[in-house]
């Protein structure tokens, strides 16, 4: 799913040329977009699960936070915890965007499924 890229250490001209040859903005953009899609899909599935089970309040939000953390750990595991080969910074995988990125999708599907099953 994710593409590797490497950035060589700056130094001599030959190393800089190698760094430019190995650095791929397209791959970084593709990785960021793939991560975004995975987070959105996880938020939708978690929202459906929380609504289906009937969890409200902090139970539902707790499920969402745990699922975001779990999916970030799983992605890091699939990368053999060598995140810097796929992203420019390690924090891209574990930052606040991991939780806030799909929060609105989570709330939408949480309320939609909960209302469809438990209220109507």
Secondary structure, 3 states (H helix, E strand, C coil): CCCCCCCCCCCCHHHHHHHHHHCCHHHHHHHHHHHHHHHHHHHHHHHHHHHHHCCCCHHHHHHHHHHHHHHHHHHHHHCCCCHHHCCCCCHHHHCCHHHHCCHHHHHHHHHHHHHHHHHC
